[in-house]
Amino acid sequence: MTDWDERFSRGDELHGGLPSPPLPQAIEGVTPGTALDLASGAGRHAIFLAERGWRVHAIDSSRVGIQRMLHEARERNVKIEAEVTDLEAPGFVLEREYDLICDFYFLHRPLFAQIRKAVKPGGLFVAAIHVGKGRFLLEPGELRKTFEDWKILHYREGESPESAHRHPTAELITLRG
Ligand SMILES: C[S@@+](CC[C@H](N)C(=O)[O-])C[C@H]1O[C@@H](n2cnc3c(N)ncnc32)[C@H](O)[C@@H]1O
């Protein structure tokens, strides 16, 4: 079992099944299409999207997280295409294009270049990732800079509204022109 498997087995990191605030904000008034949830965890964003008519592909390396998500999806009578995959594996590529990609609280910088290609023109990228010093943390301003040539619909860095995490969070909603 991985560290994340253990956390999900204990019922940690579920956030009451509620999505991070930028996601509901991002899809307000948007016609549902295809969505990719990167590092989907126990599925709070994938399920939120699927219940609103999005066709969701969810990827995470935690088998337990994926199992929890699929169990909850069955209970709620929605379908999610789930994949247990290491997003940091050398040679990993996003092979499809999506109307929406989301990344909540997972940082692997090489994915940004892939996300930029895999969001369809007119599609959205939505993220909330911690900021600070260290390999798994964004530099201040880094997320905004990475997508500065897209249309930024929302950007905020500061205390996370959803957890008492010791690092601030960068939130981004951006549209590929
Ligand atoms: C902080 S949790 C966030 C989960 C979910 N996005 C959310 O906001 O509820 C980080 C997630 O990243 C996943 N993860 C960590 N390293 C990964 C990797 N190399 N490939 C795929 N998923 C990974 C973990 O299994 C965990 O589900």
The ligand as an ORCA input file, in Angstrom:
! r2SCAN-3c Opt
* xyz 0 1
  C      -3.550     15.986     -1.971
  S      -4.233     14.593     -2.847
  C      -5.406     15.415     -3.911
  C      -6.509     14.523     -4.385
  C      -7.608     15.245     -5.163
  N      -7.098     15.942     -6.324
  C      -8.351     16.206     -4.254
  O      -8.137     17.416     -4.347
  O      -9.141     15.723     -3.428
  C      -2.912     14.178     -3.953
  C      -3.244     13.020     -4.894
  O      -2.169     12.843     -5.798
  C      -2.041     11.474     -6.039
  N      -0.690     11.227     -6.557
  C       0.486     11.455     -5.906
  N       1.516     11.125     -6.716
  C       0.953     10.683     -7.886
  C       1.504     10.202     -9.107
  N       2.817     10.119     -9.294
  N       0.662      9.830    -10.092
  C      -0.686      9.915     -9.915
  N      -1.264     10.365     -8.782
  C      -0.446     10.748     -7.780
  C      -2.300     10.824     -4.695
  O      -2.618      9.462     -4.816
  C      -3.457     11.686     -4.190
  O      -4.687     11.141     -4.593
*
